Amino acid sequence: MNEQKTSLSIPVAIVIAGALIGFGLYWSGHTKAAPAVATGSDVQKESLDSIAPVQPTDYVLGNRNAPVMIVEYSDLECPYCKQYHSTLHQLVTAYGGKVAWTFRHFPVHQNSVPEGEALECVGEIGGNDAFWKYADKVFSETTSNNGLDLAKLPVFASELGIDSAKFSTCVAGTEYEDKINQDRQDVMDAGARGTPYSVIFAGNDKIPLTQGALPFEAMKNIIDTVLKNS
């Protein structure tokens, strides 16, 4: 481990551990079992080789060249992801061009794959802004845990000005199902067992946040530490 990575990872791991213990927010799988707490050593042991940095094909909210990039693996039917989605919006806004966010898929609910395919198709047809607006819409309309009527997916797309015929053709294909399944495999290979799962990229460093929907103040503490030490 080089000197830069040591100076960054150790203080961040301490802050992450403190945030997880302080807020007690950690979720594994999609059960309603009592929350567990990750420790600093758990954070250090994560293997992130399967988690790629942001790619040209990723959809990014905020400055693509931000010094802090949050890569989130999310499930559109996960209630914790719905909560965290709002928190990440707050963070991108609060930090201006210093923090950005990309969305990848970690489906654990039955509806999550077709919803994810619809989201990817909207992005393909309508671009980055449409992608994020569609994700916001799905999260706002679902009650979570397979709560969304899938018949509404093309309606939401149409409301954003997405061509209905192109959307139908896109969702009938399998390209994005394969992409979603690959996202899920990548994050599970990294040790993830619950949603949401996030990794911070800061320069050449990858910093695991492990499973959980940390609140704004906990995330702010972590990001402030990353920015200070990067």
Summary of the structure (lengths in Angstrom):
residues: 230
radius of gyration: 17.2
end to end distance: 15.1
largest distance: 53.8
contacts: 757
relative contact order: 0.22
helix: 53%
strand: 13%
